[in-house]
């Protein structure tokens, strides 16, 4: 009963977001506006949305605009170029390719049908993710103070910042005994933010008297209640754990994500172990 009720609660809030988008298809909506429409934390909204909808926000907007375009082709009098512009396409050729991929025929041929447009299907996605072998534990975590090196751009490139951090720490003798704990903090949605604008921090929890190196700063990682999921395997497969956490576990848990970014802790040394043995702790703040 709790599982059913909490899924319905989350689904109802997502429906409000979709309705909000549908009424503003010509407006440049921000993630913050959409999160507020569904009363979600802006830090986690994009993951909850993808988990329950099976697609990104951008894909939903694209579907809604193409569906509106289909109605305009059948019931309106505007030319295809005008409809293409309103759907957000810079050229008729780009609109024609996208429309044909979705409706299996180009706009001009579709207009001749004079039939009701079919609903566009969402991307193929398993909304239950029950086949994934994960579990989440609610734990009260201690806060961490760490030296952070900012990274801007594709999250896959943050490894270079960790290499810089480890080189700096090694030169100070901080790796000789027990290596410091390593964390990654990811602030933006890679599905809804251009890669060059993604923000993240590579972090090492070094002794408090350490002076940060060039471009580094101290950062506080808040403690408190967190849902913790352990992923074993290559970092390239972490998305599966995030999908399970935000699609399967969170809506069924009765919990609400807190107003702080999710962070990762890297539990063993990826430089000395094969990728299938890498362990990552995904820590989701809870209210």
VEXDREN-2710 file (C-alpha; in Angstrom, 1 decimal):
% VEXDREN-2710
k/r/px/py/pz
1/UNK/0.0/0.0/0.0
2/UNK/2.8/2.4/0.9
3/UNK/4.6/1.6/-2.4
4/UNK/1.4/2.2/-4.4
5/UNK/0.6/5.4/-2.5
6/UNK/4.0/7.0/-2.9
7/UNK/4.3/6.1/-6.6
8/UNK/0.9/7.8/-7.1
9/UNK/2.1/10.8/-5.2
10/UNK/5.2/11.2/-7.3
11/UNK/3.3/10.5/-10.5
12/UNK/0.7/13.1/-9.7
13/UNK/3.5/15.7/-9.2
14/UNK/5.1/14.7/-12.5
15/UNK/1.8/15.1/-14.2
16/UNK/1.6/18.7/-13.0
17/UNK/5.1/19.3/-14.5
18/UNK/4.0/17.8/-17.9
19/UNK/0.8/20.0/-17.9
20/UNK/3.0/23.0/-17.0
21/UNK/5.2/22.3/-20.0
22/UNK/2.3/21.6/-22.3
23/UNK/0.8/25.0/-21.6
24/UNK/4.2/26.7/-22.2
25/UNK/5.7/25.0/-25.3
26/UNK/6.8/28.3/-26.8
27/UNK/8.6/29.5/-23.6
28/UNK/12.2/28.8/-22.6
29/UNK/11.5/27.0/-19.3
30/UNK/14.3/26.3/-16.8
31/UNK/14.8/23.2/-14.7
32/UNK/14.2/25.4/-11.6
33/UNK/10.8/26.4/-13.0
34/UNK/9.8/22.9/-13.8
35/UNK/11.0/21.5/-10.5
36/UNK/9.0/24.2/-8.7
37/UNK/5.9/23.3/-10.7
38/UNK/6.0/19.7/-9.3
39/UNK/7.4/20.7/-5.8
40/UNK/10.6/18.9/-6.4
41/UNK/14.2/19.7/-5.2
42/UNK/15.9/21.3/-8.2
43/UNK/19.0/19.1/-7.5
44/UNK/17.2/15.8/-8.1
45/UNK/14.2/16.7/-10.2
46/UNK/15.7/15.7/-13.6
47/UNK/16.6/12.2/-12.3
48/UNK/13.1/11.7/-10.7
49/UNK/11.5/12.9/-13.9
50/UNK/13.6/10.5/-16.1
51/UNK/12.9/7.7/-13.7
52/UNK/9.2/8.0/-13.8
53/UNK/8.7/9.2/-17.4
54/UNK/11.3/7.1/-19.1
55/UNK/12.7/10.0/-21.0
56/UNK/14.4/13.3/-20.4
57/UNK/12.6/16.6/-20.1
58/UNK/14.0/17.7/-23.5
59/UNK/12.5/14.6/-25.1
60/UNK/9.1/15.2/-23.5
61/UNK/9.2/18.8/-24.9
62/UNK/10.1/17.5/-28.3
63/UNK/7.3/15.0/-28.3
64/UNK/4.7/17.6/-27.2
65/UNK/5.9/20.1/-29.8
66/UNK/5.8/17.4/-32.6
67/UNK/2.3/16.3/-31.5
68/UNK/1.1/19.9/-31.6
69/UNK/2.7/20.2/-35.0
70/UNK/0.8/17.1/-36.2
71/UNK/-2.5/18.7/-35.1
72/UNK/-1.6/21.9/-36.9
73/UNK/-0.8/20.0/-40.0
74/UNK/-4.2/18.4/-40.0
75/UNK/-6.4/21.1/-38.7
76/UNK/-4.5/24.4/-39.3
77/UNK/-3.7/26.5/-42.3
78/UNK/-0.1/27.6/-41.7
79/UNK/2.6/26.5/-44.0
80/UNK/5.1/23.7/-43.1
81/UNK/7.9/26.3/-42.6
82/UNK/5.9/28.2/-40.0
83/UNK/4.9/25.0/-38.2
84/UNK/8.5/23.9/-38.2
85/UNK/9.6/27.2/-36.6
86/UNK/7.0/27.0/-33.9
87/UNK/8.1/23.4/-33.1
88/UNK/11.6/24.7/-32.5
89/UNK/13.4/23.6/-35.7
90/UNK/15.7/26.0/-37.6
91/UNK/14.9/24.5/-41.0
92/UNK/12.1/22.6/-42.8
93/UNK/14.6/19.9/-43.5
94/UNK/15.4/19.3/-39.8
95/UNK/11.7/19.3/-39.0
96/UNK/10.9/16.9/-41.8
97/UNK/13.5/14.4/-40.6
98/UNK/12.3/14.6/-37.0
99/UNK/8.6/14.4/-37.9
100/UNK/9.2/11.5/-40.3
101/UNK/11.1/9.6/-37.6
102/UNK/8.2/10.1/-35.2
103/UNK/5.2/9.7/-37.5
104/UNK/6.7/7.5/-40.2
105/UNK/6.0/9.9/-43.0
106/UNK/7.0/13.4/-43.9
107/UNK/4.8/16.4/-42.9
108/UNK/3.4/17.0/-46.4
109/UNK/2.2/13.4/-46.7
110/UNK/0.9/13.4/-43.2
111/UNK/-1.2/16.6/-43.9
112/UNK/-2.9/14.8/-46.8
113/UNK/-4.2/12.1/-44.5
114/UNK/-6.6/14.4/-42.5
115/UNK/-6.8/11.9/-39.7
116/UNK/-6.2/12.3/-36.0
117/UNK/-2.5/12.1/-35.1
118/UNK/-1.4/9.1/-33.0
119/UNK/0.2/9.7/-29.6
120/UNK/3.9/9.7/-29.8
121/UNK/5.5/6.9/-27.8
122/UNK/8.1/7.6/-25.2
123/UNK/11.6/6.3/-25.6
124/UNK/12.1/2.6/-24.8
125/UNK/12.8/2.4/-21.1
126/UNK/12.2/-0.1/-18.3
127/UNK/10.3/1.9/-15.6
128/UNK/10.6/-0.8/-13.0
129/UNK/14.3/-1.6/-13.3
130/UNK/13.5/-4.6/-11.0
131/UNK/16.2/-6.7/-12.7
132/UNK/19.0/-4.6/-11.3
133/UNK/20.6/-6.0/-8.2
134/UNK/20.8/-2.9/-6.0
135/UNK/19.6/-2.0/-2.5
136/UNK/19.5/1.3/-0.7
137/UNK/20.3/1.9/2.9
138/UNK/19.2/5.0/4.8
139/UNK/22.1/6.1/6.9
140/UNK/23.0/9.2/8.9
141/UNK/26.3/10.3/7.4
142/UNK/28.9/12.5/8.9
143/UNK/29.8/15.8/7.1
144/UNK/33.0/16.0/5.2
145/UNK/35.4/18.8/4.6
146/UNK/37.5/18.3/1.5
147/UNK/39.7/20.2/-1.0
148/UNK/37.8/20.5/-4.3
149/UNK/39.0/21.1/-7.8
150/UNK/36.2/22.4/-10.0
151/UNK/35.5/20.7/-13.4
152/UNK/33.5/22.3/-16.1
153/UNK/32.3/20.2/-19.1
154/UNK/31.4/16.6/-19.8
155/UNK/31.3/14.6/-16.5
156/UNK/33.3/11.9/-18.2
157/UNK/36.3/14.3/-18.2
158/UNK/36.4/14.8/-14.4
159/UNK/39.1/12.1/-14.1
160/UNK/41.7/14.6/-15.2
161/UNK/40.9/16.7/-12.2
162/UNK/41.2/13.8/-9.9
163/UNK/44.6/13.1/-11.4
164/UNK/45.6/16.6/-10.6
165/UNK/44.4/16.3/-7.1
166/UNK/46.2/13.0/-6.5
167/UNK/49.4/14.5/-8.0
168/UNK/49.2/17.5/-5.7
169/UNK/48.4/15.3/-2.6
170/UNK/51.3/12.9/-3.5
171/UNK/53.7/15.7/-3.7
172/UNK/52.7/16.8/-0.1
173/UNK/53.1/13.2/1.1
174/UNK/49.4/12.8/1.8
175/UNK/49.2/9.4/-0.1
176/UNK/52.0/7.7/1.8
177/UNK/50.0/6.1/4.5
178/UNK/46.2/5.8/4.0
179/UNK/44.9/7.6/0.8
180/UNK/42.4/10.3/1.6
181/UNK/38.7/9.7/0.9
182/UNK/37.7/10.8/-2.6
183/UNK/34.3/12.3/-3.6
184/UNK/32.6/13.6/-6.7
185/UNK/29.8/16.2/-6.6
186/UNK/27.6/16.7/-9.7
187/UNK/25.4/19.8/-9.8
188/UNK/23.6/19.6/-13.2
189/UNK/21.6/17.3/-15.3
190/UNK/23.7/15.9/-18.2
191/UNK/20.5/15.2/-20.1
192/UNK/19.2/18.7/-19.9
193/UNK/22.3/20.9/-19.7
194/UNK/24.8/21.4/-22.6
195/UNK/28.0/19.4/-21.9
196/UNK/30.1/22.5/-21.9
197/UNK/28.0/24.0/-19.0
198/UNK/28.0/21.0/-16.7
199/UNK/29.4/21.7/-13.2
200/UNK/31.1/19.2/-10.9
201/UNK/33.8/19.0/-8.2
202/UNK/36.5/16.5/-7.7
203/UNK/37.3/16.3/-4.0
204/UNK/39.8/14.8/-1.6
205/UNK/39.3/14.8/2.2
206/UNK/42.9/15.9/3.2
207/UNK/44.0/17.1/6.7
208/UNK/42.5/20.4/7.7
209/UNK/45.9/22.2/7.9
210/UNK/46.6/21.5/4.3
211/UNK/46.9/24.6/2.0
212/UNK/44.9/24.1/-1.2
213/UNK/46.8/24.2/-4.5
214/UNK/46.2/26.4/-7.4
215/UNK/42.6/26.5/-8.5
216/UNK/41.4/24.5/-5.5
217/UNK/39.2/25.4/-2.6
218/UNK/37.8/23.9/0.6
219/UNK/34.3/22.6/0.4
220/UNK/31.8/21.3/2.9
221/UNK/29.8/18.1/2.1
222/UNK/26.8/18.2/4.4
223/UNK/26.0/15.2/6.6
224/UNK/22.6/13.9/7.7
225/UNK/20.2/11.4/6.4
226/UNK/21.1/9.9/3.1
227/UNK/20.0/7.0/0.9
228/UNK/23.2/5.1/0.0
229/UNK/23.5/2.8/-2.9
230/UNK/26.8/0.8/-3.6
231/UNK/27.6/0.2/-7.3
232/UNK/30.3/-2.3/-8.2
233/UNK/31.7/-2.0/-11.7
234/UNK/33.0/0.6/-14.3
235/UNK/32.0/4.2/-13.7
236/UNK/30.5/4.2/-17.2
237/UNK/27.7/1.9/-15.8
238/UNK/26.8/4.2/-12.9
239/UNK/23.8/5.5/-14.7
240/UNK/22.0/2.2/-14.1
241/UNK/22.4/2.7/-10.3
242/UNK/21.0/6.2/-10.6
243/UNK/18.1/5.0/-12.7
244/UNK/17.2/2.4/-10.1
245/UNK/17.6/4.8/-7.2
246/UNK/15.4/7.6/-8.7
247/UNK/12.9/5.4/-10.6
248/UNK/12.5/2.3/-8.4
249/UNK/13.5/3.1/-4.9
250/UNK/12.7/6.8/-4.2
251/UNK/9.1/6.9/-5.4
252/UNK/8.4/3.7/-3.4
253/UNK/10.3/4.7/-0.3
254/UNK/8.0/7.4/1.1
255/UNK/11.1/9.6/1.3
256/UNK/11.8/13.0/-0.3
257/UNK/15.1/14.0/-1.8
258/UNK/16.8/16.9/0.1
259/UNK/17.9/20.3/-1.2
260/UNK/21.5/19.3/-1.8
261/UNK/23.3/17.7/-4.7
262/UNK/23.8/13.9/-4.8
263/UNK/27.5/13.0/-4.4
264/UNK/29.6/9.9/-5.0
265/UNK/32.4/8.5/-2.8
266/UNK/34.9/6.3/-4.5
267/UNK/35.6/3.4/-2.1
268/UNK/38.6/1.8/-3.7
269/UNK/41.6/2.6/-5.9
270/UNK/40.6/2.7/-9.6
271/UNK/44.2/3.0/-10.5
272/UNK/45.2/-0.4/-9.1
273/UNK/42.1/-2.5/-9.6
274/UNK/40.3/-3.6/-12.8
275/UNK/37.0/-1.7/-13.6
276/UNK/34.7/-4.6/-12.6
277/UNK/36.0/-4.2/-9.0
278/UNK/35.6/-0.5/-8.7
279/UNK/33.1/0.4/-5.9
280/UNK/31.2/3.7/-5.8
281/UNK/28.9/4.9/-3.1
282/UNK/26.0/7.1/-4.4
283/UNK/24.7/9.3/-1.6
284/UNK/21.3/11.0/-2.0
285/UNK/20.5/13.6/0.7
286/UNK/17.0/13.1/2.2
287/UNK/14.7/15.6/3.9
END
